[in-house]
Amino acid sequence: MKENPFVIKNPMFRCCAPHEYSLEAEVAISDPNSGYKYDRYSTLTFRVDQMGGYPMSVSLRLAEEKDWYAQENIGEICIRLAGDFEADTLQELFQHVGLMMTPIYGPLKLDEEPL
């Protein structure tokens, strides 16, 4: 079996969902010092064919085109994003998602007595 060509070796950040679930998911962001700003990569990988998950469907639109293309029965996908700004945006997105998972969401009110 051929290895995924988009795998990031030694990323600055990697987060994986547990492998015992039917959906395996991974986010990886390369080191910001990996070269020029367009040499920095981030990947989103999803896999459903390992533990009997339902096949995925993917829809994409090629650059400079208006039409969308759909592919059914996908077992694993990897999306690679190039660039520093894209990596920063992806990191900020997951920080916002992380904030939504905290019991107290929003700015702290420092003028109130602690509980």
MARVO-601449 format. One line per 2 residues: number of its first residue (from 0); their letters; for each residue y, z, x of N, C-alpha, C. Coordinates in Angstrom, 3 decimals. Each point is the difference from the previous one (the first is absolute). Last residue first. Layout:
% MARVO-601449
NUM = A = Y:Z:X:Y:Z:X:Y:Z:X; ...
This chain:
% MARVO-601449
114 = LP = 32.080:42.787:-16.625:-0.973:0.617:-0.933:-0.773:1.097:0.643; 5.094:-1.301:1.538:-1.368:-0.496:0.102:-0.920:0.730:-0.965
112 = EE = 5.276:-0.769:-1.035:-0.901:0.937:0.661:-1.395:-0.605:0.104; 4.365:-3.214:-0.120:-0.828:0.846:-0.865:-0.861:0.915:0.833
110 = DL = 2.897:-3.466:1.791:0.821:1.102:-0.506:-0.796:0.932:-0.928; -1.660:-4.150:2.096:0.042:1.123:0.925:0.810:1.178:-0.519
108 = KL = -2.921:-4.241:-1.878:1.213:0.686:-0.400:0.074:1.289:0.811; -2.530:-5.020:0.940:-0.093:1.454:-0.097:1.352:0.568:-0.419
106 = PG = -1.844:-5.039:-1.290:0.763:0.776:0.974:-0.170:1.496:-0.238; -4.067:-3.097:-1.557:1.440:-0.074:-0.156:0.706:0.880:1.005
104 = YI = -4.977:0.845:-1.990:0.565:-1.279:0.404:1.498:0.009:-0.254; -4.592:3.361:0.534:1.429:0.029:-0.335:0.610:-1.283:0.536
102 = PT = -4.604:0.416:0.568:0.190:0.723:-1.254:1.453:0.050:-0.454; -1.873:-4.208:2.885:0.295:1.418:0.232:0.239:0.712:-1.329
100 = MM = -0.769:-4.786:0.583:-1.222:0.784:-0.079:0.254:1.499:0.189; 3.357:-3.439:0.376:-0.422:0.049:-1.395:-1.242:0.869:-0.177
98 = LG = 1.665:-0.920:4.336:0.886:0.926:-0.706:-0.407:0.144:-1.461; -2.270:-3.190:2.633:-0.365:1.362:0.374:0.862:1.040:-0.694
96 = VH = 1.090:-4.521:-0.502:-1.226:0.288:-0.742:-0.458:1.425:0.299; 3.585:-1.549:2.487:0.406:0.211:-1.390:-1.210:0.322:-0.869
94 = QF = -0.823:-1.163:4.431:0.670:1.302:-0.037:0.457:0.320:-1.414; -1.843:-4.215:0.814:-1.032:1.028:-0.060:0.578:1.407:0.060
92 = LE = 2.997:-3.656:0.371:-0.688:-0.068:-1.287:-1.036:1.114:-0.121; 2.161:-0.609:4.141:0.875:0.648:-0.974:-0.647:0.001:-1.390
90 = QL = -2.224:-2.335:3.414:-0.036:1.433:0.271:0.851:0.765:-1.015; 0.143:-4.669:-0.162:-1.316:0.468:-0.423:-0.119:1.517:0.198
88 = TD = 3.880:-2.088:1.618:-0.013:-0.009:-1.459:-1.323:0.522:-0.537; 0.436:-0.573:4.644:0.845:1.108:-0.452:0.006:0.099:-1.519
86 = AE = -2.218:-3.663:1.929:-0.736:1.239:0.288:0.793:1.217:-0.480; 2.112:-4.174:-0.299:-1.100:0.070:-0.957:-0.828:1.270:0.189
84 = FD = 3.443:-0.981:3.065:0.572:0.373:-1.289:-1.091:0.153:-1.053; -1.314:-1.540:4.321:0.452:1.392:0.008:0.517:0.438:-1.372
82 = GA = -3.699:-4.105:0.585:1.394:0.386:0.141:0.277:1.490:-0.069; -4.096:-3.122:-2.387:0.586:0.001:1.342:1.421:0.530:-0.061
80 = LR = -4.837:0.500:-3.019:1.443:-0.181:-0.047:0.533:0.090:1.422; -5.019:-0.849:-2.737:0.718:0.330:1.229:1.466:-0.356:-0.164
78 = IC = -4.717:1.129:-3.095:1.331:-0.597:-0.018:0.709:0.450:1.261; -5.306:-0.423:-1.988:0.879:0.639:0.977:1.313:-0.770:-0.012
76 = IE = -4.886:0.752:-3.215:1.209:-0.722:0.375:0.756:0.808:1.041; -5.213:-0.542:-2.720:0.872:0.702:0.947:1.199:-0.875:0.298
74 = GI = -3.148:-1.205:-3.422:-0.619:1.241:0.442:0.892:0.816:0.915; 0.670:-3.851:-4.213:0.358:0.361:1.371:-0.637:1.341:0.341
72 = NE = 0.203:-3.200:-4.167:-1.212:0.464:0.688:0.229:0.297:1.484; 3.557:-3.345:-2.156:-0.826:1.033:-0.631:-1.120:0.422:0.950
70 = QA = 5.216:-2.366:0.299:-1.369:-0.027:0.514:-0.742:1.187:-0.597; 4.910:-3.200:-0.748:-0.829:1.179:-0.255:-1.391:-0.213:0.584
68 = YW = 5.523:-1.837:0.469:-1.419:-0.330:0.110:-0.799:1.286:-0.174; 5.338:-2.118:-1.229:-0.876:1.093:0.388:-1.432:-0.489:0.016
66 = DK = 4.980:-2.775:0.605:-1.241:0.269:-0.718:-0.764:1.179:0.592; 4.119:-1.903:1.816:0.269:0.644:-1.275:-1.272:0.448:-0.705
64 = EE = 1.449:-0.579:5.547:-0.635:-0.643:-1.156:0.303:0.788:-1.260; 1.191:1.197:4.678:0.683:-1.250:-0.349:-0.649:-0.737:-1.160
62 = AL = -3.158:3.506:2.073:1.425:-0.088:0.311:0.520:-1.395:-0.333; -4.221:1.751:-2.783:0.304:-0.395:1.368:1.508:-0.115:0.195
60 = RL = -2.824:3.171:-3.409:0.896:-1.158:-0.013:0.367:-0.295:1.443; -4.264:2.824:-2.880:0.998:-0.146:1.058:0.806:-1.265:-0.176
58 = SV = -4.063:3.757:-2.111:0.920:-1.074:-0.338:1.042:-0.072:1.098; -5.289:2.219:-0.989:1.211:-0.089:0.804:0.824:-1.189:-0.477
56 = SM = -4.299:3.667:-1.473:0.607:-1.299:-0.239:1.334:0.005:0.730; -4.921:2.998:0.625:1.444:-0.115:-0.194:0.366:-1.433:-0.355
54 = PY = -4.798:2.932:-0.903:0.693:-1.006:0.817:1.486:-0.068:-0.356; -2.738:4.603:-0.610:0.197:-1.257:-0.712:0.728:-0.993:0.896
52 = GG = -3.100:3.779:2.295:1.222:-0.099:-0.795:0.089:-1.347:-0.696; -3.500:2.085:3.137:-0.216:-0.458:-1.361:1.228:-0.021:-0.874
50 = MQ = -0.166:1.133:4.791:-0.633:1.040:-0.812:-0.135:-0.410:-1.464; 1.754:-3.080:3.368:-0.849:0.896:0.780:-0.793:0.956:-0.880
48 = DV = 3.517:-3.448:-1.157:-1.396:-0.457:0.014:-0.942:0.902:0.786; 5.002:0.155:-0.672:-0.746:0.500:-1.154:-1.487:-0.327:0.069
46 = RF = 5.052:0.487:3.047:-1.385:-0.460:-0.014:-0.726:0.628:-1.182; 5.242:-0.919:2.610:-0.729:0.513:-1.155:-1.395:-0.609:0.000
44 = TL = 4.787:0.709:3.328:-1.362:-0.509:-0.148:-0.667:0.692:-1.178; 4.988:-1.028:2.719:-0.549:0.658:-1.180:-1.372:-0.622:-0.208
42 = TS = 3.650:0.262:4.488:-1.057:-0.583:-0.825:-0.334:0.910:-1.174; 4.019:-1.381:4.109:-0.514:0.994:-0.929:-1.083:-0.683:-0.818
40 = YR = 2.862:-0.949:5.055:-0.754:-0.367:-1.194:-0.379:1.223:-0.815; 3.529:-2.210:4.170:-0.515:1.220:-0.639:-0.669:-0.384:-1.311
38 = DY = 2.377:-3.086:2.795:-1.359:0.253:0.496:-0.608:1.260:-0.590; 4.582:-1.631:-0.654:-0.951:-0.735:-0.854:-1.439:0.142:0.495
36 = KY = 3.650:2.051:2.377:-0.016:0.547:-1.355:-0.949:-0.744:-0.922; -1.231:0.105:5.192:1.184:-0.405:-0.746:-0.118:0.474:-1.444
34 = GS = -3.130:2.774:2.700:0.542:-1.271:0.476:1.293:-0.310:-0.724; -2.541:4.055:-0.709:-1.082:-0.956:0.253:0.501:-1.354:0.503
32 = NP = 1.903:4.606:-1.500:0.230:-0.526:1.348:-1.042:-1.043:0.375; -0.098:2.419:-4.156:1.253:-0.749:0.033:0.315:-0.594:1.369
30 = DS = -5.061:0.806:-1.948:1.030:0.715:0.746:1.296:-0.812:0.004; -3.376:-0.904:-4.083:-0.051:-0.006:1.461:1.196:0.736:0.597
28 = IA = -2.710:0.760:-4.748:1.291:-0.485:0.506:-0.040:0.092:1.517; -3.489:0.126:-4.732:0.178:0.178:1.441:1.331:-0.620:0.406
26 = VE = -3.372:1.611:-4.514:1.323:-0.448:0.409:0.098:0.268:1.488; -4.241:-0.444:-3.918:0.550:0.411:1.293:1.386:-0.595:0.171
24 = AE = -4.582:0.913:-3.717:1.361:-0.464:0.232:0.496:0.544:1.326; -4.610:-0.736:-3.561:0.441:0.448:1.319:1.378:-0.600:0.235
22 = LS = -3.131:1.012:-4.534:1.135:-0.732:0.580:0.332:0.628:1.336; -3.533:1.843:-2.321:-0.279:-1.418:-0.203:1.159:-0.882:0.471
20 = YE = -1.098:4.778:2.383:0.485:-0.496:-1.284:-0.296:-1.484:-0.126; -0.802:2.762:3.951:-1.042:0.174:-1.001:0.442:-0.434:-1.395
18 = HP = 2.726:0.062:4.098:-0.919:-1.132:-0.046:-1.102:0.159:-1.032; 5.307:1.946:0.017:-1.380:0.343:0.358:-0.960:-1.173:-0.203
16 = AC = 4.980:-1.214:1.131:-0.618:0.707:-1.125:-1.436:0.308:0.403; 3.953:-0.590:3.691:-1.127:-0.614:-0.691:-0.415:0.857:-1.183
14 = CR = 4.201:-1.039:3.910:-0.443:0.878:-1.077:-1.079:-0.733:-0.775; 3.207:-0.212:4.877:-1.124:-0.540:-0.768:-0.397:1.049:-1.030
12 = FM = 4.011:-1.311:4.131:-0.345:0.714:-1.224:-1.175:-0.693:-0.667; 1.421:-1.453:4.182:0.825:1.198:0.014:-0.387:0.880:-1.184
10 = PN = -3.744:-3.346:2.012:1.255:0.000:-0.749:0.761:1.312:0.169; -4.171:-2.554:2.287:0.858:1.126:0.385:1.332:0.017:-0.753
8 = KI = -2.193:-4.365:-1.018:-0.613:0.907:0.979:1.020:1.067:0.384; -0.580:-3.160:-4.510:0.957:0.495:0.992:-0.716:1.002:0.886
6 = VF = -1.779:-4.423:-3.054:-0.152:1.426:0.285:0.981:0.394:1.103; -0.852:-4.510:-1.927:1.258:0.708:-0.197:-0.094:1.498:0.282
4 = PN = -3.690:-3.307:0.080:0.958:-0.315:1.072:1.313:0.769:-0.105; -5.197:1.313:-1.510:1.293:-0.305:-0.600:1.018:-0.276:1.114
2 = EK = -5.207:-0.907:1.043:0.944:1.110:-0.184:1.304:-0.496:-0.607; -5.088:-2.177:-0.676:1.227:-0.139:0.768:0.978:1.135:-0.331
0 = M = -5.554:-0.126:-0.166:1.175:0.000:-0.843:1.242:0.000:0.891
